[in-house]
Amino acid sequence: MAATTLNNEQALAYCVNKWDETIIPTLSEYIEIPNQSPDYDPEWATNGYMDQAVNLMVEWVKKQDVAGLAIEVVKDEGRTPLIYIVIDAFNGGPSENTVMLYAHLDKQPPMTENWSEGLGPHLPVIRDGRLFGRGGADDGYGIFASITAIKALQDQGVPHSRSVILVEASEESGSTDLTHYVTSLADRIGAVDFVVCLDSGTGDLQHLWSTTSLRGVVNVNLKVDILNDGVHSGAASGIVPDSFRIARMLLNRIENPETGELIGAPFHVDIPQTRVDQANATAGVLGETVYSNFPWATGAGPTTTDSAEAILRKSWKPTLSVTGADGLPPSAVAGNVLRASTTLKLSFRLPPTADADAASAFIVKELTRDPPYGATVTVSGDHGASGWEAPAEAEWQLAAMHGASQAFYGNDAMFIGEGGSIPFMGLLGERFPSALFMVTGVLDGISNAHGPDESFDLDFAKKLTASVAFIIAAHASK
């Protein structure tokens, strides 16, 4: 008679073995591939790196002998590829209730500077139980963990529901192609009632963590032109205003330079009391690690040492970061020249329930109205997406998450809002309004996704894989 209850010890052993024998070696190969997201690699469609990463993952999946699995690569003209996997319901599991598992395989730029000695963006290294390299934690491991979790159930004969796995290649560019694919594949995907996203983070390594909200994002380029050509700074300064100062004046319209608080109603929302309560509970567990894990320069520190407030600031409050600039030569070769223009790349993070379109329109209006000194001010590259707040968990889901966390980590599950964006979550929330979500991942306080020394804890990832198996089994029997 087939088993209907998961043997937790056996499931964990299966996941540990699979990670050690096949996932780590294959994931290491993936890290070596410089397949940057389209926003950062204009040659992505012709240099073959994205196809190389896709093929590596597809070939690995085919070798796992998962019952009822069908896999294909969907690649429409002018779009990034999508790995599309369907796994039939197993051993009496429901066919009408579909679980969707999501990950992505495109990467952020390598940022070759400042990696620690012996480490690099495309050099997979295991050190102190962590796997280093660009894309491993964000989010290359996701397809391997998803397949392994389902295979762990089949290994014990435990029923699972019909499952669909989507692995996209444009997430780091705002999931620009995913809406198209989800729409074109809608009939084949079917009705999804539970989503597992593995592209988020964890507060610590002692709990299973669920992301309850994600901030929205608006990215723009602010360009200020004051001259047609650069001129001698001694001859012109005092008469010609500096373009950087003008840009700074414009930013002061939408950001308080002393506090960093954004100015304008479209940026702000009321924070639900439930999220405030969760922030307080999480702060009690994480303490000062909420802010102390960042690589602070000597003597530098956070905007607040109130851990609960810090959690809310990074998850429910809007922020502005200047993430790039043009028109500024390197200091070593900068002459005494008053520059003709300055361009700043601005990244706005928005509260989960803020309207990204309204915020974007407000940003453009405020930055371009009445330009100081008659400068030419342009705002371009408008790229944004609204955030997402998870629906309330069902009783079976809460019980399953706490059960998995207790089984594999020895503690109850925890809940936290994250400061990043996963556009796919908002898309799915709209398309499947009755679906439940578990958004989780391996990015901990020192993972430094997108930056130098990106890494994740391998033991945690093995337990997370077993946790996903536990929860998928619970979904089939709810």
C-alpha positions in Angstrom: 0.0 0.0 0.0 1.4 3.4 -1.0 2.5 5.7 1.8 0.3 8.8 2.4 2.3 10.4 5.2 5.7 11.8 4.6 8.6 10.3 6.6 10.4 13.5 7.5 13.7 11.9 8.3 13.7 10.0 5.0 12.7 13.0 3.0 15.5 15.1 4.4 18.0 12.4 3.8 16.8 12.2 0.2 17.2 15.9 -0.3 20.6 16.0 1.3 21.8 13.2 -0.9 20.4 14.8 -4.0 22.0 18.2 -3.2 25.4 16.6 -2.5 25.5 14.3 -5.5 23.9 16.3 -8.3 22.6 19.7 -7.4 25.8 21.3 -6.1 27.9 20.2 -9.1 25.2 21.3 -11.6 24.5 24.5 -9.8 28.2 25.2 -9.8 28.3 24.8 -13.6 25.4 27.3 -13.8 27.3 29.9 -11.7 30.1 29.7 -14.2 27.8 30.9 -17.0 27.7 34.7 -17.4 24.0 34.8 -18.5 23.1 38.3 -17.5 19.5 39.5 -17.6 18.5 41.4 -20.8 18.6 44.8 -19.2 22.3 44.4 -18.5 23.4 42.4 -21.6 22.4 43.8 -25.0 23.9 40.7 -26.7 22.0 38.1 -24.6 20.1 36.8 -27.6 23.2 36.1 -29.6 26.0 35.3 -27.2 24.4 32.0 -26.2 24.8 32.3 -22.4 21.1 32.2 -21.7 20.6 29.2 -23.9 23.5 27.5 -22.2 22.0 28.0 -18.7 18.6 26.8 -20.0 20.0 23.7 -21.6 22.0 22.8 -18.4 18.9 22.9 -16.3 16.7 21.1 -18.8 19.2 18.2 -19.2 19.4 17.9 -15.4 15.6 17.7 -15.0 15.4 15.0 -17.7 17.8 12.8 -15.7 15.7 12.9 -12.5 13.1 10.4 -13.6 10.2 12.3 -12.2 6.9 10.4 -12.9 4.4 12.2 -15.1 6.9 15.0 -16.0 6.8 16.9 -19.3 9.3 19.6 -20.0 9.8 22.1 -22.8 11.5 25.4 -23.5 9.1 28.0 -24.8 10.9 30.8 -26.7 8.7 33.2 -28.7 10.2 35.6 -31.1 12.1 38.4 -29.5 11.6 37.1 -26.0 13.7 35.4 -23.4 13.2 31.6 -23.0 10.9 30.0 -20.4 11.3 26.5 -19.0 7.8 25.1 -18.7 7.3 21.9 -16.7 4.1 20.0 -16.0 4.0 17.1 -13.5 0.9 15.0 -13.3 -0.8 14.4 -10.0 0.8 11.4 -8.3 -0.6 8.4 -6.5 -4.1 9.7 -6.1 -3.2 13.4 -5.6 -5.7 15.9 -6.9 -5.5 16.8 -10.6 -7.9 19.8 -10.3 -5.8 21.7 -7.7 -2.5 22.9 -9.3 0.6 23.9 -7.4 2.8 26.4 -9.3 6.5 26.6 -8.4 8.5 29.5 -9.6 12.1 30.4 -10.1 14.3 32.4 -12.5 17.7 31.8 -14.1 18.8 35.2 -15.4 21.5 37.0 -13.4 22.5 40.5 -12.3 25.8 42.0 -13.6 28.9 40.4 -12.1 30.2 43.4 -10.2 33.7 42.0 -10.4 35.2 44.5 -7.9 35.3 43.9 -4.1 34.8 40.1 -4.2 36.8 38.5 -1.4 40.1 36.9 -2.2 39.6 33.6 -3.9 36.0 34.4 -4.8 34.4 35.7 -8.0 31.0 36.1 -9.7 31.5 33.2 -12.0 33.7 31.1 -9.7 31.7 28.6 -7.7 33.4 28.1 -4.3 32.2 26.3 -1.2 33.5 28.0 1.9 32.3 27.6 5.5 29.3 25.6 4.3 28.2 28.3 1.8 28.2 28.2 -2.0 29.5 31.5 -3.5 28.9 32.9 -7.0 26.5 35.0 -8.9 23.0 33.6 -9.4 23.3 30.5 -7.2 21.1 32.0 -4.4 19.2 34.3 -6.7 17.7 32.2 -8.0 19.4 29.4 -9.9 18.9 26.8 -7.1 15.1 27.1 -7.5 14.5 24.6 -10.3 16.7 22.0 -8.6 14.9 22.4 -5.2 11.5 22.3 -6.9 12.1 19.1 -8.8 13.9 17.4 -5.8 11.0 18.3 -3.4 8.5 16.6 -5.7 10.8 13.6 -6.4 11.2 13.2 -2.6 7.5 12.6 -2.4 7.4 10.2 -5.2 10.3 8.3 -3.6 8.1 7.5 -0.7 4.9 7.1 -2.7 3.3 10.2 -1.1 0.6 11.8 -3.2 1.0 15.2 -4.6 -1.2 17.5 -6.7 -0.7 18.4 -10.3 2.3 20.8 -10.5 3.5 23.4 -12.9 7.1 24.8 -12.7 8.0 28.0 -14.4 11.6 29.2 -14.7 11.9 32.5 -16.4 14.8 34.4 -17.8 13.9 38.1 -17.4 13.1 38.5 -13.7 16.1 40.8 -13.1 14.8 43.0 -15.9 11.3 43.2 -14.3 9.9 40.0 -15.7 9.2 41.8 -19.0 8.3 38.5 -20.8 6.5 36.6 -18.1 3.1 38.3 -18.5 3.2 37.3 -22.2 4.0 33.6 -21.4 1.5 33.3 -18.6 -1.1 34.7 -20.8 -0.2 32.5 -23.8 0.0 29.4 -21.7 -3.1 30.1 -19.6 -5.1 27.2 -20.9 -2.3 24.8 -20.4 -1.4 26.1 -16.9 -5.0 25.7 -15.7 -6.4 26.9 -12.4 -3.6 27.5 -9.8 -4.6 27.4 -6.1 -1.2 27.4 -4.4 2.0 29.1 -5.5 5.5 28.4 -4.1 8.1 31.0 -5.0 11.7 30.3 -4.2 13.1 33.7 -5.1 13.0 35.4 -1.7 14.9 35.3 1.6 15.2 34.1 5.1 15.6 36.0 8.3 17.9 33.4 9.9 19.0 29.8 9.4 16.8 28.4 12.3 13.3 28.8 10.9 11.3 28.4 7.7 10.5 31.9 6.6 7.6 33.1 4.5 7.6 36.5 2.7 4.3 38.3 3.4 4.9 41.3 1.1 7.2 42.7 -1.6 7.8 46.3 -2.4 7.1 47.8 -5.8 9.7 49.5 -7.9 10.1 52.4 -10.3 13.5 52.9 -12.1 14.2 56.1 -14.1 17.1 58.0 -15.5 17.2 61.7 -14.6 19.3 63.8 -17.0 20.1 67.4 -16.5 21.7 69.4 -19.4 23.0 72.9 -18.8 25.6 73.3 -21.5 26.3 71.9 -25.0 29.9 71.2 -24.1 32.1 71.1 -21.0 34.0 74.3 -20.2 36.9 75.4 -18.0 35.6 75.3 -14.4 37.6 78.4 -13.4 36.1 80.5 -16.2 32.5 79.3 -15.8 31.8 78.4 -12.2 29.8 81.0 -10.4 28.1 81.9 -13.7 27.1 78.4 -15.0 25.3 76.3 -12.4 26.7 72.8 -11.9 24.4 70.2 -13.4 25.0 67.9 -10.4 23.7 70.6 -8.1 20.7 71.0 -10.2 20.0 67.3 -10.1 20.4 67.4 -6.3 17.9 70.3 -6.2 15.4 68.3 -8.2 15.8 65.2 -5.9 15.0 67.4 -2.9 11.5 67.9 -4.3 10.7 64.2 -3.7 13.2 63.2 -0.9 14.0 64.8 2.4 17.8 64.9 2.2 18.1 64.8 6.0 15.8 61.8 6.7 15.5 60.0 3.4 11.7 60.2 3.7 10.0 60.5 0.3 7.7 63.4 -0.2 4.4 63.0 -2.0 1.1 61.1 -1.3 1.6 58.5 -4.1 4.6 57.1 -2.3 2.8 56.3 1.0 0.2 53.8 2.3 -1.2 52.8 5.6 0.6 49.8 7.0 -1.7 47.0 8.0 -1.6 46.2 11.7 -1.0 42.6 11.0 2.3 43.5 9.3 3.3 45.7 12.2 2.6 42.9 14.6 4.7 40.5 12.4 7.5 43.0 12.3 7.5 43.2 16.1 7.6 39.4 16.4 10.4 39.1 13.8 12.4 41.8 15.5 12.2 39.7 18.7 13.8 36.8 16.9 16.4 38.6 14.8 17.3 41.5 17.1 20.1 43.8 15.9 21.0 41.4 13.0 18.2 43.1 11.1 20.7 45.9 10.5 24.1 44.7 11.7 24.7 42.1 8.9 25.3 44.7 6.3 28.9 45.4 5.3 29.2 48.7 7.1 32.2 51.0 6.5 34.1 51.7 9.7 32.1 54.0 11.9 28.9 53.9 9.8 25.5 52.7 11.0 21.8 52.4 10.1 19.0 54.9 9.9 17.5 53.3 13.0 18.5 50.8 15.6 14.9 49.9 16.4 14.7 46.5 14.8 10.9 46.5 14.2 11.1 49.9 12.7 14.0 48.8 10.5 11.9 45.9 9.2 9.0 48.2 8.3 11.4 50.7 6.7 12.7 48.1 4.3 9.4 46.5 3.6 6.5 49.0 3.9 8.1 52.4 3.4 9.2 54.1 0.2 12.9 54.8 -0.5 15.1 56.4 -3.2 18.5 55.1 -4.1 20.9 56.6 -6.7 22.2 53.4 -8.3 24.2 54.8 -11.3 25.5 57.9 -13.0 26.7 59.2 -16.4 28.7 62.3 -17.2 31.0 61.9 -14.3 34.5 60.9 -15.3 36.6 58.7 -12.9 38.3 61.0 -10.4 41.8 59.9 -11.4 41.3 61.5 -14.9 38.8 64.2 -14.1 40.1 67.6 -15.3 39.1 71.1 -14.2 36.0 71.0 -16.3 32.5 72.1 -15.5 30.6 69.3 -17.1 27.8 69.8 -19.6 25.3 67.3 -18.1 24.7 64.8 -15.4 22.6 61.7 -15.6 21.5 59.8 -12.4 19.8 56.4 -12.4 17.1 56.4 -9.7 15.6 53.4 -8.1 12.4 54.0 -6.1 11.1 51.2 -3.8 7.4 51.5 -3.1 5.2 50.1 -0.4 3.6 46.8 -1.4 0.1 48.3 -1.9 1.2 51.6 -3.6 0.2 52.2 -7.2 3.4 52.1 -9.3 1.8 54.0 -12.2 0.7 56.8 -10.0 4.1 57.0 -8.3 5.8 57.0 -11.7 3.6 59.8 -13.0 4.3 61.8 -9.9 8.1 61.3 -10.2 8.1 62.5 -13.8 6.0 65.6 -13.0 7.9 66.7 -10.0 11.4 66.2 -11.5 10.6 68.0 -14.8 8.4 71.0 -13.7 10.0 74.5 -13.6 13.6 73.3 -14.1 16.2 75.5 -12.2 18.1 77.9 -14.4 16.1 76.8 -17.4 18.1 73.6 -17.6 16.9 70.8 -19.9 15.6 68.1 -17.6 14.5 64.7 -19.0 13.2 61.6 -17.2 13.5 58.5 -19.3 13.6 54.7 -19.0 10.5 54.6 -16.9 10.2 51.0 -15.7 8.1 50.0 -12.8 5.9 47.4 -11.2 3.6 47.6 -8.2 4.4 45.5 -5.2 2.5 42.6 -3.6 0.9 41.6 -0.3 0.2 38.0 0.3 -3.4 36.9 1.0 -4.1 35.5 4.5 -2.8 31.9 4.9 -5.4 29.1 5.1 -5.4 26.9 8.2 -3.9 24.0 6.3 -1.1 26.2 5.0 -0.2 27.6 8.4 -0.2 24.2 9.9 2.0 22.8 7.1 4.5 25.7 7.3 4.8 25.4 11.1 5.0 21.6 10.8 7.8 21.8 8.2 9.7 24.3 10.2 9.5 22.3 13.3 10.4 19.1 11.5 13.5 20.4 9.8 14.6 23.5 11.7 13.2 22.8 15.2 11.2 26.0 15.4 7.9 27.5 14.2 7.8 29.2 10.9 8.3 33.0 10.8 6.8 35.7 8.6 8.5 38.9 7.2 8.0 41.5 4.6 10.9 41.9 2.1 12.2 45.1 0.5 12.8 43.7 -3.0 10.5 43.1 -5.8 9.3 40.0 -7.6 6.9 41.3 -10.4 5.6 37.7 -11.0 3.8 37.7 -7.6 1.6 40.6 -8.5 0.9 39.1 -11.9 -0.2 35.8 -10.3 -2.2 37.5 -7.6 -4.2 39.2 -10.3 -4.6 36.1 -12.5 -5.4 33.7 -9.7 -7.1 35.8 -7.0 -8.1 32.8 -4.9 -4.6 31.3 -4.9 -2.5 31.0 -1.7 1.2 31.8 -1.7 4.3 30.7 0.0 7.2 33.0 -1.0 10.5 31.9 0.5 14.1 31.4 -0.4 17.7 31.0 0.8 18.9 34.6 0.8 19.9 35.3 4.4 21.4 38.4 6.0 24.9 37.9 4.6 23.9 36.5 1.1 24.4 39.9 -0.5 22.4 39.1 -3.7 23.4 41.3 -6.6 26.6 42.3 -4.9 30.1 40.9 -4.2 30.3 37.5 -2.4 26.8 36.5 -3.2 26.2 33.2 -1.4 23.9 30.9 0.5 24.0 28.3 3.3 23.9 24.8 1.8 22.5 23.1 4.9 19.7 25.6 5.0 18.9 25.0 1.3 18.7 21.2 1.9 16.2 21.7 4.7 14.2 24.2 2.7 13.9 21.6 -0.1 12.5 19.1 2.3 10.2 21.8 3.7 8.8 22.4 0.3 8.1 18.6 -0.1 6.3 18.6 3.3 4.1 21.5 2.3 3.3 20.1 -1.2 2.3 16.9 0.5 0.0 18.8 2.9 -1.6 20.6 -0.1 -2.5 17.3 -1.7 -4.2 16.1 1.5 -6.0 19.3 2.6 
